[in-house]
């Protein structure tokens, strides 16, 4: 029957801060958002297995962060600042969430480089 789904939908409201932090963690995990939520809810933690696809996503995100920082540096050095304080705040939050997600993921994988 059209309009009906086999499985129920779970929904909830979150703050913008929570949404951005979750989105960063989902992106860092390399999983689909649905899979991230299911694993997080069932197991109370998400184990990310390092694979090329996951690492490439993180490298791309870090490149974006790096390029954004270079553009800001150029603006500050030339005294031609074209970013508003609100845009700067949003950029700061985006960087913060992505870096926290990367640190979270690396913390879960630290067994790979820690000696026993």
Secondary structure by P-SEA (a helix, b strand, c coil): ccccccbbbbbbbbcaaaaaaaaaaaaaacccaaaaaaaaaaccbbbbcccaaaaaaaaaaaaaaaaaaaaaaaaaaaccccccaaaaaaaaaaaaaaaaaaaaaaaaaccccccc
